[in-house]
Amino acid sequence: MRGVILRPANVVGPKCSHGVVHDFVKKLEANSSYLEILGDGTQSKSYLYIDDCVKAIIKAYEFDGNGVEIFNVGADDQVSVAEVAKIVVEEMGMDDVEFRFTGGVDGGRGWIGDVKNMLLETSRIKSLGWKPKLSGKDAIKLTVKEMIKNKNNQ
């Protein structure tokens, strides 16, 4: 029996229906004067654009391994929640948005169980010839642009 397990980073894209990018866009659409940010804003994570994720899935599926194969899939950079907020505000073309950090729990996490710091070791999937086209920052920027474009085309 053969199996492939992928452990992706935070996957983002124009049709995302949850997560920090989606939440920030929706909050700012409702009220552009301030943005509530869960935690202290220093939570730092890897973000992966959906197209890069799909290509990793295909690459892992095509791998001719034996048994169960496990691959981490993510971008090479980390983006803090405060940086995500700045990117979203910038891409939405907003000025003078006040950031209101909740302070969070357990050392600045956004909620109980939130991961404070995450960057996956991806050398194994890269050894198969896969690598992300977009950095985490660029994935976030493109996601916001596409979300806005999709909303305007509805």
N, C-alpha and C positions, 0 to 999 in steps of 0.2 A: 504494500500500500504506500502511496506517495501523498504528501500533503505540503501545502505552502501556507505559512502564516506571515502576514504582514502587520507590523506595528507602526501605523502612520502617526506623524505629528498632527497638529491641529490643521485640518483640511479646510481651506477657504475657497470660495468661488461665488459667482454671481447669483446662484440659486440657494445659497446657504440660508437655513431657516432658524439657526441658533448660533450661539458663540459670540465672542467679544465684538467682532467686526459688525455682524448683523445687529447686535444689541445697541452698539454705539450709533449706527446709522439710524435705527428706529427711534432712539431717544432724541437724537438731534433733529429728526424730522418733526417730532412732537413739540420740542422746545429747544430753540437754537441759542438760548442765552446761557445755559449751563449744561454740563455733562456730568452726571453722577458716575463715578468710577469705583467699582468694588475693590477693596483692598487699599494698599498704599501706592499702587502704580508701579512698583518695582518688580512685580512678578514678570519673569522673563521666559519666553517660550519660543519654540520653533513653529513656523507656519508654512504650510505646503499648499500650493495652488492645485486645484482639482485636476487639471490636465497633467501635471507632473505626477500626481498620485495614480491616475489611470495608467500612464505609461509605465510606472513602477510595477503595477499589478500585472500588466501584460508581460513585462520583462521577467518577473518572478515566475509567472505561470509557464513561460517558455523554457525556464531553467531546467536542465536535464539532471536533476539531483535524485538522490535516493532517500527514502524515508521522509521524515518531516523536516522541512527547511524553514527557517525563521529569518525574516529581514526587517530591520528598522528602516523607515522611509521618512525623510524629512529634508528640509533646507539646511544649508550650512551655517545659517546665522540665527540669532535669537533676537526677539523684539520684545521690549518691555511693554506692559499694558499702557503706560503713559505715552510711549512712542506710538502705539497703535492709535490712541486717542488723537494725538497730534496729526498723524497721517490722515485719519478719517476726517477731521475738521478741515485740513488743507484740501483734500480731494473733493470735499463738499463745497469748497469755496466760501467758507465761513470765517468771520473775524470775531474777535472779542468773546470767544466762548470761555466761560469760567469752568475750570475743572474742579470738581468737588469729590475728593477722595474720602471714602467711608472709613478708612483706617484698617478695616478688615479684622481678621482673627489670626491667632497663632502666628505672629511674626509678619503680618502684612498680607496674608493670603486673602483672596476675595471672599471665600466662604470655607466652611469646614470641608476638607477633602480637596481643596484647590491645590494645584501643584505650583510651588513658588518658583522653581527654576527647572527648565527642561530643554535639553539639546540632545537629540538622538545620535548615536554612533552609527553612521550609515555606510561605512566602508564595504560591508558585505554586499549590499545591493549595488554599490558603485563598481565592485569588481566584476559584475555582470555586464557592465557597459551603460548602466543607467546613471544619470545625474539630473538634478532639477534644473530646469531652464531659468526659473525665477528664484530670486532670494526671497526670504520671508517678507521683507519690507516691500519688495516689488509685487509679491502675491497679494498683500493687503491693499496696496494702491490699485492694482488692477481689479480686485474684487469690488472695491468701493466704486470705481469708475463704471464697471459693468452693472452694478446694482442700480446706480443712478440712471444709466442709459436705459436699462430694462424698465424702470419705473416710468421714465419719460415716454417710452414707446407703448405704454399700455393704454 
